[in-house]
Amino acid sequence: MIIGGGFAGLWATRALAGDDVDITLVDRANHHLFQPLLYQVATAGLSAPAIAAPLRHILRRQRNVRVLLAEVTGMELSSRQVKLHTGDTLAFDQLLVAGGATHAYFGHDEWAPHAPGLKTLDDALAIRRRVLMAFERAEAARTEAEAAAELHFAVVGGGPTGVELAGTLAEIARHTLKHEFRSIDPRRARVRLIEGGASLLSSFPPQLQAKTRAQLERLGVEVLTGTPVSAINAEGYRAGADFVPCKTVLWAAGVAASPLGRLVAAGREAQLLDRAGRVKVAPDLSLPGHPDVFVAGDLASLTQANGRPVPGVAPAAKQMGAWVARNMRARRAGRPTAPFAYRDYGNLATIGRMAAVVDLRGLRLSGLPAWWFWLAAHVFFLIGFRNRLMVLIEWAWAYWTYERGARIVLGADRPADR
Amino acid sequence: MIIGGGFAGLWATRALAGDDVDITLVDRANHHLFQPLLYQVATAGLSAPAIAAPLRHILRRQRNVRVLLAEVTGMELSSRQVKLHTGDTLAFDQLLVAGGATHAYFGHDEWAPHAPGLKTLDDALAIRRRVLMAFERAEAARTEAEAAAELHFAVVGGGPTGVELAGTLAEIARHTLKHEFRSIDPRRARVRLIEGGASLLSSFPPQLQAKTRAQLERLGVEVLTGTPVSAINAEGYRAGADFVPCKTVLWAAGVAASPLGRLVAAGREAQLLDRAGRVKVAPDLSLPGHPDVFVAGDLASLTQANGRPVPGVAPAAKQMGAWVARNMRARRAGRPTAPFAYRDYGNLATIGRMAAVVDLRGLRLSGLPAWWFWLAAHVFFLIGFRNRLMVLIEWAWAYWTYERGARIVLGADRPADR
């Protein structure tokens, strides 16, 4: 049984294609999501179906897999059983739990309604709605101050997602919406990227951090580092000492493991979970004490031989998934399992139109070459030929016209409700 | 002031591009929707942004227009004022009300939650979610009877929308989902099209009605005519004498005018509104007693010289919109207005893959030639070059592979809520 159809779960499933096993893949969404491009859906550059594919469709030819759309609500590892929201109980011989991560508000859950995070397609459509509606409300505003509060966009968190969101928001305000409003000038919109730590993209070398900041500022983003956010409500946010009126705060800061971590650790939380709720796995990715239960992807916490943690990125999740398949096979054959070793091929982050940073062990790029590299890598890794083609076409179009093809507000029929 | 950015409102706005007027276009959605292809979004063939474009974007170069995203909550025609949901009041010199239509349940509003209709993009995404989730629940069903109820799809109403939905659902079950399930065979799904009247597509000649029925049956649709539906609830529906267990009923039957009709007619409902709530306009499309207020599109009720009503179709709405622009201009110049005459270029309806019917005054097509004609006409009329290109590519892909690119369940994060 494999819980979770993200990178770790899907790669494990595929790696078991040739094995004589019956796989049940359980996910609560009907699709695998290419999360690295989720910010493009949030910023109306891509439609939701362009970066997602139904799990059933991806796996339709793999006859040893059964895909089940369900939510796991309980686990009893000693009797090898998993409980679903339907009340059904499923038995397993070997289990991979790959529930991923969600966003966290550092103990301030009351910020959630005012500062949506970005983990699912529904999150992305909610952020798209907020951003587009802010410009609409600014156009209808009665006073300058009201319009200014609507045209202030704050992104909290200077990791890759925060950088992508801030850069793209600036591009939308400066280019995409030009000519479209009559009462406001969208180019007056203020986009702020606020990071509590000392620098943006903390996993990148300092030289690329500086380039990132410079590229963002060239796009028109105000970058604040070393400035923790201490309050967020419907009227605005407090960064450092100032309370700033702002109607659109986006959250790209904290990460918390999926609640499946608690189900896996049941009774041993203090021993097995790290501060973010991730499961501290054994070197072979198994759960300590349960050699046939594995945890992989963003839900797993593992320290590499060099003392650094395996990062929560897509390539690590894919590698862990495939590695679990190997260790499951070893267990079934009575052979010893092998410890996981992460192969770090490098780090990329995009910033905006023709701006990105790339750090590939020695090769460091920024600006236009980095952007082309990022584009090629992401289109290459996007699942499914059709999606790749569609994304390429949408991007080619957007590149030439500055248009963003998915600027459609969905999910609420009446403006009064939005 | 123009209320409504559908075909009538948008065509009126564009026709006034050269006039020395200040236009405010009010709509409660941020986009113009190409409604004739909405069933493709509902059946996961197209993504929502493929058939919609932001009104602001369409009109960005027309400097005499201001687009306002708002809901009209009141009108005072004698003092020439319109009230918005924000509390703001806007004054006008000339007004076009083009609020369109929605679906109606013949006085059975309690059917609405069990039989969603198809008028907006949100409706389409809700139907997509229902249809895809029905197959998912069938796969997880514990008994044969439970699976059969999930795999029964009933479409109520044999007009163009009902025919399109039923034909496409049959295609999905027979082709698209083949290979993807392990416990059920999606080809066993039963698709029923239920019409209370004597025939499908009542506005077509009898010979094409018969062809439509034959083509639907070849696709695997059960067609019931002369069978009114008398009950719909969470367990199923009653058609004729039988109560049939069914979890997915789609509504494509009744049409009711937008509630804006009541605001326009305020105090004179009995005199001005027809049974569906449409406004009975004067021959020049003005509101009787208010020569500077016009009603067009699906909200207008007008009988042609030949005694037949102007139909509620996109070409009629576009023609009316452009005609209103002309009459508004005449009024401003002190010239007499002219009565509207509908130019009927014909009638098309699509049924499914390579099946359609076309009735063009004398030229009658069915099957593959009709389908090609339908395809060309719809792609041609789709607004915006980019959307046209994307839709063509999506269709070419779907045509060769039977894949439907937008099979992504959106709008509810947890299966337990869906």
HADDOCK unambig.tbl for C-alpha pairs under 7 A between the chains (distance, minus, plus):
assign (segid A and resid 28 and name CA) (segid B and resid 414 and name CA) 6.18 0.50 0.50
assign (segid A and resid 28 and name CA) (segid B and resid 415 and name CA) 5.81 0.50 0.50
assign (segid A and resid 30 and name CA) (segid B and resid 408 and name CA) 6.69 0.50 0.50
assign (segid A and resid 30 and name CA) (segid B and resid 409 and name CA) 6.34 0.50 0.50
assign (segid A and resid 31 and name CA) (segid B and resid 408 and name CA) 6.35 0.50 0.50
assign (segid A and resid 47 and name CA) (segid B and resid 47 and name CA) 6.60 0.50 0.50
assign (segid A and resid 47 and name CA) (segid B and resid 49 and name CA) 6.43 0.50 0.50
assign (segid A and resid 49 and name CA) (segid B and resid 47 and name CA) 6.42 0.50 0.50
assign (segid A and resid 49 and name CA) (segid B and resid 405 and name CA) 6.79 0.50 0.50
assign (segid A and resid 49 and name CA) (segid B and resid 406 and name CA) 5.00 0.50 0.50
assign (segid A and resid 49 and name CA) (segid B and resid 408 and name CA) 6.13 0.50 0.50
assign (segid A and resid 54 and name CA) (segid B and resid 407 and name CA) 6.44 0.50 0.50
assign (segid A and resid 54 and name CA) (segid B and resid 408 and name CA) 6.44 0.50 0.50
assign (segid A and resid 56 and name CA) (segid B and resid 180 and name CA) 5.44 0.50 0.50
assign (segid A and resid 57 and name CA) (segid B and resid 180 and name CA) 6.18 0.50 0.50
assign (segid A and resid 60 and name CA) (segid B and resid 179 and name CA) 5.62 0.50 0.50
assign (segid A and resid 60 and name CA) (segid B and resid 180 and name CA) 4.74 0.50 0.50
assign (segid A and resid 66 and name CA) (segid B and resid 182 and name CA) 6.19 0.50 0.50
assign (segid A and resid 69 and name CA) (segid B and resid 136 and name CA) 6.56 0.50 0.50
assign (segid A and resid 70 and name CA) (segid B and resid 415 and name CA) 5.99 0.50 0.50
assign (segid A and resid 71 and name CA) (segid B and resid 415 and name CA) 6.47 0.50 0.50
assign (segid A and resid 85 and name CA) (segid B and resid 416 and name CA) 6.45 0.50 0.50
assign (segid A and resid 122 and name CA) (segid B and resid 410 and name CA) 6.28 0.50 0.50
assign (segid A and resid 122 and name CA) (segid B and resid 411 and name CA) 5.94 0.50 0.50
assign (segid A and resid 136 and name CA) (segid B and resid 69 and name CA) 6.54 0.50 0.50
assign (segid A and resid 179 and name CA) (segid B and resid 60 and name CA) 5.61 0.50 0.50
assign (segid A and resid 180 and name CA) (segid B and resid 56 and name CA) 5.43 0.50 0.50
assign (segid A and resid 180 and name CA) (segid B and resid 57 and name CA) 6.18 0.50 0.50
assign (segid A and resid 180 and name CA) (segid B and resid 60 and name CA) 4.74 0.50 0.50
assign (segid A and resid 182 and name CA) (segid B and resid 66 and name CA) 6.20 0.50 0.50
assign (segid A and resid 405 and name CA) (segid B and resid 49 and name CA) 6.77 0.50 0.50
assign (segid A and resid 406 and name CA) (segid B and resid 49 and name CA) 4.98 0.50 0.50
assign (segid A and resid 407 and name CA) (segid B and resid 54 and name CA) 6.41 0.50 0.50
assign (segid A and resid 408 and name CA) (segid B and resid 30 and name CA) 6.68 0.50 0.50
assign (segid A and resid 408 and name CA) (segid B and resid 31 and name CA) 6.33 0.50 0.50
assign (segid A and resid 408 and name CA) (segid B and resid 49 and name CA) 6.12 0.50 0.50
assign (segid A and resid 408 and name CA) (segid B and resid 53 and name CA) 6.99 0.50 0.50
assign (segid A and resid 408 and name CA) (segid B and resid 54 and name CA) 6.44 0.50 0.50
assign (segid A and resid 409 and name CA) (segid B and resid 30 and name CA) 6.35 0.50 0.50
assign (segid A and resid 410 and name CA) (segid B and resid 122 and name CA) 6.27 0.50 0.50
assign (segid A and resid 411 and name CA) (segid B and resid 122 and name CA) 5.93 0.50 0.50
assign (segid A and resid 414 and name CA) (segid B and resid 28 and name CA) 6.17 0.50 0.50
assign (segid A and resid 415 and name CA) (segid B and resid 28 and name CA) 5.79 0.50 0.50
assign (segid A and resid 415 and name CA) (segid B and resid 70 and name CA) 5.97 0.50 0.50
assign (segid A and resid 415 and name CA) (segid B and resid 71 and name CA) 6.44 0.50 0.50
assign (segid A and resid 416 and name CA) (segid B and resid 85 and name CA) 6.45 0.50 0.50
